[in-house]
Amino acid sequence: MSHWKRFPSFQPYVEIFNNDGFVYDPYEEDFIYMRWKEHFLVPDHRVNNIDGASFAGFYYICYQRSTNEIKGYYFFRHHTEWFQELTLKHVEQRSFGNFEMR
């Protein structure tokens, strides 16, 4: 639960999140909560270890529809910094995509 408590928008759900009857409809809310897991590295999916890096943990993510922003925390219990922050913001594209029809 300490992962989700880091999101101010999650505070109303802290006491009821683990209740059996808890229902959260992501289609009706501004905030969507997710847990992401990396399974492999691109471009070589056979690599399973990089010195100084870890993908053994999880990303706890909150997407806010109204701002089009993703905030999250990477959590890995055996890392010196248990939580690492992630912020992704939409940048409006100021160019046109290139395509060709044949």
Summary of the structure (lengths in Angstrom):
residues: 102
radius of gyration: 17.6
end to end distance: 53.3
largest distance: 57.7
contacts: 178
relative contact order: 0.17
helix: 9%
strand: 28%
